[in-house]
């Protein structure tokens, strides 16, 4: 009986961990799906050549998949930036190995310059696709006090969670929509919005994420979050997912289609 209990407990942990890991990817899938719609044909063909049989939405999560690979330890800090309240990116203390702003600016420039072998280019492409998504999740630009909300313990719909997970995963998953359904629902940007969003810089994206802090941290005293919190913040989630997809396409079109329309 003891061995059976141990086996069932282990199975539950493995199943739960696996599902949580997969659920955390949906936001990235959405950004990739939206981006693919806005790619030029030339850019799409080159990107698909590099990715092979991997779809663009699936490629957006590769950078999370490699976290367990020691060869990529130097990219560990490339998923976030820390900009305290009242400071700009330039005034904030930088990570020794770089942060998401530095990595995006650097790798985008490397891809534009070219001259990379195919494996290196594929890796850098997938990194950019992932980081564009991350930087638009407001808590990936942290205030330096709570590890991007990871230290803020909350309950979401009655289950233990933390503020970062709420914004990464919980709000999106509570909608019970597939990533294709959600992308289709959001993909309604006007030409004027597309032009404005794609003209912003990587540092603009980071500073935009900072502007949502007062709403994100407007938490009830009992730290129980659910439908009301979602109602007051869903517009942020939707806008940032859409902006990330539109901007990802803009960056990739710049890299892979010299004859794109500006």
C-alpha positions, -999 to 999 in steps of 0.1 A, spaced: 0 0 0 29 24 9 45 17 -25 13 23 -43 8 56 -26 43 66 -34 39 57 -71 6 76 -74 21 106 -56 50 106 -80 27 102 -110 7 132 -99 37 154 -94 50 145 -129 17 150 -146 11 184 -128 46 197 -136 42 187 -173 9 204 -176 20 236 -160 50 237 -183 28 233 -213 2 258 -202 29 284 -197 36 283 -234 2 294 -247 10 331 -246 41 326 -268 21 304 -292 -4 333 -296 24 358 -304 39 334 -330 5 328 -346 -2 365 -349 34 372 -361 31 346 -389 0 363 -403 19 396 -406 51 383 -422 59 390 -458 60 360 -481 98 364 -485 104 365 -447 81 336 -441 98 314 -466 133 321 -452 121 316 -416 105 283 -425 136 271 -443 155 277 -410 129 261 -388 123 231 -410 93 211 -398 89 233 -367 60 258 -369 65 294 -360 43 292 -329 62 262 -316 95 278 -323 87 307 -299 91 284 -268 124 269 -278 143 293 -255 124 280 -225 131 244 -236 169 250 -235 170 262 -198 181 227 -188 209 226 -213 242 238 -197 255 250 -231 230 279 -229 236 289 -193 248 323 -205 212 331 -217 196 326 -182 192 363 -176 180 370 -211 143 364 -201 139 396 -181 152 431 -173 151 449 -140 142 486 -141 132 501 -106 104 525 -104 115 561 -113 145 549 -134 151 544 -170 168 513 -185 200 533 -189 200 542 -152 193 507 -140 220 482 -129 226 457 -157 230 419 -155 266 407 -159 256 384 -188 231 409 -202 194 411 -199 164 408 -223 169 444 -237 206 440 -243 201 405 -258 173 416 -282 192 446 -294 224 426 -299 209 395 -316 186 415 -339 216 434 -351 236 402 -356 208 387 -376 205 418 -398 243 418 -404 241 381 -415 272 359 -420 260 333 -394 261 296 -401 226 280 -403 226 265 -368 236 297 -352 211 317 -372 183 293 -363 192 296 -326 193 334 -327 160 335 -346 142 314 -320 157 335 -292 144 367 -307 110 352 -313 108 342 -276 122 373 -261 98 396 -280 70 378 -263 87 379 -229 94 416 -229 57 423 -235 47 404 -204 48 433 -180 64 414 -151 93 403 -173 104 439 -167 107 437 -129 110 464 -103 139 447 -85 119 440 -54 101 407 -59 117 389 -88 91 400 -113 62 391 -90 75 355 -83 78 364 -46 42 377 -44 22 348 -32 -15 349 -42 -44 325 -48 -58 323 -83 -93 309 -85 -88 293 -51 -54 277 -60 -20 287 -48 0 307 -73 22 338 -75 17 371 -93 42 363 -121 24 330 -129 -9 348 -129 3 370 -157 23 343 -175 -3 316 -175 -33 318 -152 -52 346 -168 -47 332 -203 -56 297 -193 -87 308 -175 -102 318 -208 -104 282 -220 -94 291 -255 -68 275 -278 -39 296 -289 -53 297 -324 -87 309 -312 -71 335 -290 -48 347 -318 -78 350 -342 -98 369 -317 -69 394 -310 -56 398 -345 -75 430 -354 -49 457 -353 -55 487 -376 -28 497 -401 -22 528 -380 -16 507 -349 7 484 -368 28 513 -380 30 529 -346 38 497 -327 65 486 -352 82 520 -351 89 516 -313 123 504 -301 131 475 -278 137 500 -250 103 515 -257 88 480 -253 104 476 -219 93 510 -206 58 503 -218 57 472 -196 67 493 -166 36 516 -171 12 488 -160 27 483 -126 1 503 -107 -27 482 -121 -8 449 -117 0 455 -81 -35 467 -72 -41 436 -51 -68 428 -25 -57 424 11 -66 387 11 -45 382 -20 -72 361 -36 -75 368 -73 -100 357 -98 -127 370 -121 -126 405 -108 -89 409 -112 -91 393 -147 -119 417 -156 -98 448 -146 -66 436 -164 -76 414 -194 -72 444 -217 -36 446 -208 -30 409 -215 -48 412 -249 -29 443 -259 5 430 -250 0 397 -268 -12 415 -299 17 441 -298 42 413 -293 30 394 -324 28 426 -345 63 436 -334 78 402 -339 66 403 -375 80 437 -379 115 427 -366 116 395 -387 104 413 -419 133 438 -414 158 410 -410 146 387 -438 129 409 -464 149 439 -477 122 448 -501 94 450 -475 71 480 -476 78 505 -448 
